[in-house]
Amino acid sequence: MIARSLTLRHQGIRELLAVTATAALIATPFAGASAQRAGANPPPRVMVPTLSSSDAALGQQAADALRSRISHDINNQALVVISKQDIENTLKASGYSTTEALQLGDARALAILLRADEFVDGNVTKTPTGVRIESRLVLARDQTLQQPLPVAEAPRLDQAAQMISKSYQAARDQLANEKNCYMLFRDGKFPEAETMARAALAKYPTGTIASVCLGSAFESENKADSAIAVAERIRAIDPRNIWALRYASEYYGTHKNLDKQSDALIGLMAADPTNERLRDQVIASLVTAHKVNLARPIVEEAVRSNPGDPKTLGLAWRVYLAGQNWNEALTTGAEMIKADTSLADTTYFIRSSAAASNISPARAAELATQGTAKFPNNVTLLVVQANALSKGGQNAQAISLINRALAVNPRVEGGYAQKALIFSNLNQTDSALAVINACAATPAPYDKKSCGQVALKMGSDAYKAGNASKARPDLQKAVQLLLLADKIDPSADAKFLAGASSFLIGQSAVNDAQKSKSCPLARLAKDSFNAAQENVPAGLTSYPDAAKQLLTAIPQFTPAVDDQVKRFCK
């Protein structure tokens, strides 16, 4: 929306540019003759348009003062300063205001119309003691090639203009060699371009325009470390430099440094705020880097600037989901599908139902039901709906839906895990175990991780119950579930809890064996302590104190258990 309004606002200049280009083609013979008379190397031309300012008159006055000062300081055979009259005549011919500052792209279009090689862009403000001018030298051939000039503060405009003129002249020292660097680079002569860029920097060490040519040569020579060093030097001088920010974002992305990549992308977006494609890239990068808090204000500003735009709403919806801002995600998602009904696809219903499940099982079930009504054969939606119903306590309906999904596609993602969870909610542990075993037996490439996680949860719950009740059946069920979980999805937690459960079983069995003189209990105790000895060490990292206590206790039972087996198992 912003880019569109700017395009319309300055359309006259661009149309005039096209007309002028056509006229230039028609007038080529005359232009050639004139060029021959004037000499092969006419002096470069600079344009100084109205500077940006909250005070329109001040912006015009600053431009006037700067044109006057540069004309005074530099001989017109070395540099031609395009007159105010020529600038205004061209603007008037386009039907555009002569008092308004131009956007950067339109300033470049005007510079090309006026055959300027470069232009000065900037803004001027009043201060308590005078004026402040922030300015840049910009090449007309590429508006991203810019040299920031030192800020000028002075009591009067003419004094500030004098300071800018001096800085501008110094910055121009890099341009002749930079132009040669550019032509060599364009011809694929990268080492020669590198040499020419260094010559430009010898004349003006902080030259960002010359540095871009040097960095580009390094980039083309696959000297990535040298190129990123140049990019970072440029960013230190000019945080808005497009080339440096672009290269930094690519370099750090390749090197998996998400923090620095995100920082570069945010800077790039700030330097080019109307680039919607770049904005989307920045937001995607921030979400990937788990920096949703930085992406959120960007996307919210985009929504304000583009009200009702389904693409922008979709971007905001994904950011809210990534940031677990569930209410905002659901509200924005509803606006998104209202703006474009085609976006109410299976992904929308699946992700929205999952988001709603964090707020209300009933709302999650409602969204999932809407999805299955629209896409009745989508098995993933059936699993999502079953999950929502189960969380709402409607397990009978949930089982029916999950069976329906598995009948259509036994390999549907999360199908077995969801069915096992429903049986677990119904306290039907044996049925849940059967489902998890069926999941474990499913051939690759089926992803069984979710089944392992369900088994781990059930095993952990069984361990807690057994530790409280000291009932061996509970603990034995825990061991069975935990070892199955470790088989499907190996983890230190599953091993340690299986070992801890085995220890409690052994402790209970050795005590009961002593009372009943039971060989089976004595053997159970021995096997359980062996299992504990095997699995408890897995918890030394996550549960160091508990694991050490158990490993110290196990050997204390070994002599008694061995004696029981010897005495009771004859």
N, C-alpha and C positions, 0 to 999 in steps of 0.2 A: 504494500500500500504506500509506504514512504517512497520507495524507489519510483513507483508509478506516478505519484504526485509531482516529484521533482522532474521527471521526464516531461510531463505535460507543462510544467511551469516554465521550463526553458526550451520547449520544443522549437520556438522561433529561432534561437541561435543555431540549433542543429540543422534546421531546414536551410537556414542561410548558409551554413557551412557546405551543404550539398550543392546549393546554387553556385556558390563561389568556386567550388571545385570544378564544376562544369564550365563555368566562365573561364577558369584558368586553362582548361584544355583547349578551348576555342582560341584563346589568346596566346598559345604557346610560341608561335613564330616571333611575335613582338617581344614576348618576355625573354626569349633567347637572345635576340639582338641587343636588348637593353642590358642583359647580364654580361654580354661580351664587352659592351662599352664601359660598364661599371667595373670590370675586372673579374677575375676568376674567383676571388675570395672576398665577397662583400662582408662587411662587419656584421657580427651577430646582432640580433634585435631582442630587446627585453620589453615586456609589458608589465605595467603596474596597475591593476584594476582597483576599484574601490575596496578598501579593507573592511573586514567584518567588524561591526560595532553595534552596541545597543543604541548609540547616537548616530543616525545615518549621516548627519552633517560631518561628524568627526571622522567617520570612515572615509569620506570623500576628501576632506582636508588632509588627512594623513597620506593618502595616495598622491595628492598634489605635491605635498612637501617632499615625499620620497622621490617622485619623478624629477622634481626640480633639483634636488640634491645630487642624484646620480648623474643627471645631465651636466651639472656643474663640475663634478669630480672626475668624469671620464670623457675623454675626447670622442666626438661622435664618429670619428673614423675608426675608433677601436670598438665602440658599442653604440648602437642606435637605440635611444629610449623612445618608444612609441608614444606619440602625443595623446594628451587627454581628448583632443578633438577627434582624432582617428578612432579612439576607443568608443567615444559617445556616438559618433556617426554610425559605426557598425552596429552598436546596440540599438540605436533608433531604427535602423533599417530592418531589424528583426522584430520591432515592436516591443522591445524589452526596456524596462526602466534603466535609466542611466545613473540612478542614485543608490541602487541596491547591490550589495555584495553578491558575488556569484558563488555557487557551489564549485568544488574543485574541478569536477569533470566538465562543467560548463565554462570555467575559466580556461581550461585547456582548449576547448573548442574555439573559444574566442581568440586565444593566442595563435592557433593554427590559421584562423581566418586572416589575422593580421601579420602572418608570416613571422611570428616571434619564435625565437629559438628557446626562450626561457621566460618565466614570469615570476613575480614575487607575490606570494599569497600570505595573508596574515590577518591579525585582528588588533584593534587598538581600544584601549580603555582609559578612562580618566582615573587618576589617583589623587590622594589628598595633596600631593606636592606637584602634580603635573600630569604627564601622560605615560602610558606603558604600551610598547609595541612588541608583539610576538610575531615573527615572520619566518618564511621559508623561501629558499630558492628552489623552483620546480622546473624541470625540463619539459618542454612542450611535447617532445617525442614520446614521453611516457610519464604520466602524472605521478607514478609511484617513485620516480627518481627525484628525491628531495634532499635538500641540505638545510637543516634547521640553523637559523642564525641566532646569535646571542640576543637575549631579551634587552631591549633598549628602554630605559626609564630616564626621563629628563623633565625639567620644568616646562619646556615648550616643544611643540611639534617639530620645528626646524632643527632643534638640537637632537631630538630622538632620531629624526631622519638622517642627520649627519652620522650618528652612530651606526645606523642600519647600513648606510651607504658604504661605510668603511668595512663593516663585516662582510657585506655582499661582495665587494671587490676582492677581499681576501679569499672568500669561498670560490670565486670564479677561477682562481689559479689552478684548480684541479681539472677544469672543463676541457681544455685543449687535449691533454693526454687522455682524459676519460673518453673523449669522442674517438680517438684513435684506438683505445682499448675496445670500445664498443664495436668498431668496424672489424677489428681483428677477431674478436669473439664471434661476430656474425659470420665470418668466413671460416670458422672452425680452427683458427690458429690460437689455441688456448694458452700455450706457454708464452707466446709473444704478447697476448692480451694481458697475461699476468705481469709481464715485465713493464708494460705500458701503465698498468694500474699502479704499480709500485712507484713509477716515476711521478704520477699524479699525486700520490700520497706524500712523496718527498717534498712537494711544493705546498701541500695543505694536509697535514697529518690527520686531521679529524674529518677528512672528506668522506661523507657517507655515500655520495654518488659514485665516486671512484672505488670505494670499498665494495659496493654492490657488484661492480664489474670484476673486481678481484675475487670476491666470493663466488660469483657465477663461473669464473674460469676454474677455480678449485673444484666446484661442484661437477663441472663437465669433465674434469680430469679424474673424477672419482677420489678426490682428496677430501674425504668427508670430515676428518678431524680438523683440517686446516679451514675448511669452509665454515664449520660451526664456530671456530674461534673468531673468524671474521664477523659472522652473524652476531655473536655476543658482544663484540666490540661496537658494532653498529647500534645494537639495542641500548648499550650504555650511553651512547650519544643521542640516539633518537628512538625512544621506545615505540614509536608509531611506524617504524620503517617496515613496509610491506614485505620486501624480499627477505629481510632478516627474520621476521616473524614467521613467514611461510617456511623458510628453510629450517628454522629451529623446531617448528611443529613436526615437520617430516622427520628430521633427524632424531628427535627424542621419541617420536612414535616408533620408529624402527628399532631404537635401543630400549624400548619398553619402559621409558621413564615417563609414566603417566602424569606425574605432578608437573614436570617441566613442559610436557607437551600441552597440558591443559592451560598452563600460564601463557604459553606462546599463542595458543588459539584464542584465548580471551583477549589478548592484546591485538591480535589480528582482526577480530570482530570489532573492537573499539576503533581500529584504524579504518575499517571499511564497513560502517554500520548498516548500510543499505543492501548488503550482499546477503540475500536470504539463504542461498545455498551454504555459504560459509557459516551463517548462524546455526543452521541445522547440524552442520559438522561439529561445531563447537559444543552444542548441547549434547550430541551423541557421545563425544569424547569425554565430557564431564560425567555423564551417566556411567560410562564404562569405567572411569577412574573413581567411581563412588563419591563424586563431589556434587551430588544433586543439589546441595544447599547453594552452590554457585550457579547451577543451571536454572534454578527456579526463578530468580528475579529476571533473568534474560528472557525466559519463555513467557513470563507474565507480562512483560513489557511488549513482547511480540503480539500477545493476545489483545492487549489494549490498543495497539496500533492497527490490528487487523481483526476487528470485531466480526464474529460470525464466520470467519474463514475456516473451513473444515480441516485444511492441512495444518494450520497453526494450532487449532484445538487438539488435533491428533498428537502433535508434538507435546503439547502441555499434558495431555492425558498420560502419555508414556513417562514423562518426567515425574508426575505425581505418583504413578504406580511404582517407579523406581525408588522414590523417596518415601514410600509407604504412607503417603498422604491420602488415606483411603477415601475420606469424604469428598475431598477436592477431585480425586480421580473419578469418582462416580458421577459427580455433578458435571464435570467437564466432558466425560464420556457421553452422557446423555445429550449435552449440547452438540457434541460432534456428530452423533448419528441423526440428530434433528437437522443439522445443516447439510448432511449428505447421508441419506439412508443406506447407500451402498456400503458404508463403513460399518454397518451393523452385521459384521461377518462372524464366523465361528471364533476367531481370535478375540473379538470384542466381547462376546458373551462369556468365553472361558476366563479371560483375564478380569473382567468386571465382576463375575461371580466369585472368583478367588479373592478379589479385593473386598467385596461385600461380606465374605465369610469372617473377616476380621472385625466387623461391626455388628452384623446380625445374621444368624443362620437363616432366618425367614427371608431376609432380603436376598441373600445369596441364592436360596432355592428359587425365589421368584425370577431372578435373572436367568438362572440356568434353565428353568422351565420355559421361559420365553425363547431361549436358544434352541432347546430340543424341539419346540413347536415349529420353529422356522427351519431347523436342520435335523429332522428326526432320525437320520441314519448316521449322524456324527457320533461315533462311540466315545470320543474324548469328552464331548458335552454330556453324555450319559454318565460318565464317571464323575464329572464335576457336579452334576445334579445329585447323584447318589451321595457324594461327600457332604453336600449342603444339607440334604435331608437327614443324613445320619447325625450331623452336628445338632440338628434340631430335634433329635430324638425319634425321628420317623424311620426306624431301622428296617421295618418290614418292607416299606416302599423302596428303601435304599437297596436292599438285597435284590429285589425284583429288577431294578434298573441295572445294577452291576452285573447280574446274570445275563441280562439282555445284551449288555455291551460285550461281555466275554463270549457270548454265543456268536456274535457277529465277527469279533476279532479277538481271539485268545491272547494276542500279543499287545493289546491296547495298553499304552503307557499308564502305569499306576492302577491297572484293573485289579490284579491279584492283591496288591497292597491295600487298596481300598476295601476289598471284600474281607480280607483278614482283619482290618480295623473294625469293620462292622460287627463281625463275629466276636471280636474282643470286647466291643461295647456291650454286646449281649451276654458276656461272660461265658461264651462257648469256646473255651480255649482249645479243645481238641479239634473243632471245626476250623479254627483259625490256623492251627498248626498244619492241618491237612492242606489248606490253601497255600501257606508259605512253602511247604514241601513241593507242591505242584509248581509254584513259581521257581523254586530252585532247580527243578528238573526241566524247565523250559529251555530249549537249545538257544545258544548264542545266535544272533547278537542281541537278544532281548535284554534290556537293562533291568537287572534284579536288585539294584541298590535300594530302591524304595521298600522292597520286601524285607531286605536285611534290616532296614531301619525300623520297620514295624516289629520285627522279631526282637530287636534290641529293646524297644520300648516295652513290649510285653514282658520280656525277660527281666528288665529292670524293675517293673512293677511287681512281678512275682518274687523277685529277690527281697524287695522292701516288705512285702506281705509275709514272706517266710522268716525274715529276720525278726519281725515283730511277733509272729505266732510260734516260731521255732518248729513248725510243722514240716516234717521231711517231705511230704508230697508237694507242698508249695515250693520248697527249695529244689526238689528234683525237677519240677516243671520249669523252674527258672533256669537250671543248668541246661536242660534240653533246648529251651528257647535261645539262650545266650550262645550256646555252641553252634546252633543253626544260624544265628545272626552272624557270627564270626566266619562261618563257612561261606555264607552268601556275600557278606561285605566285611572283610577282616577289619577289626578295630581293637585297640588296646582296652577300651571300656568293656567291650563284650568279653574279652579274655579275663580281665581282672574280676568282673562281677561273677563270671562262671567259676573262677577259682575261689572267690569269697563264699559263694553259695556251696561249693563242694566242701570247703572247710567246715561250714556249719552243719552240713549233712554228716561229715565224718565225726565231728564232735558229738552230735546227737547219737549216732550209731554206736560209737565206742562206749558211751555211758549206758545205753540200753543193752548192749551185748554183755556187759559185765553183770547186769542184773539177771538176764535171761539165759546166760551161757549160750548165746546163739551164734552159730558159725556164720550164717548168711549176714547177720549184722556186723560181725567182725570183718568179714571180707568186704562188705560195703564200706566200712570205716577205712579199711586199708586203701581200697580203690579211690575213695573220695579224697583222702589226704594226698595220694599220688597226683590226682587231677588238680588239687589245689597247688601243690608244689610246682606243677607244670605251668599253670595259668596265672597265678598271683603276681609273678615278676613283671608282667605286662603293665601293672599299675604303678610301678616305681616312679614313673615320671609324673603322672597325673594325680596319684593318690599315695605319695611317698610314705607318710606316717602309717596309714592303715596297712599298706603292703608290707612294710618292715615289721610291723607287729605280727601279722599273720605268718610271715616267713620265719620269724623267731619262734612262734608257737607250734608250728607244724612238727619240727623235730622232737618237741617235748612229748608228743603223742605217739611217735613211732615205736618206741620200745613196748609200750602197753598194747598197742594194736598188734604188733608182731607176736607178742606173748599170747594174746587172745586167739589169734589164728592158730597158733601152735597147740593151744590147749583145747579149743572148742571144735576145731576142724580135723578130727582124727579119721 
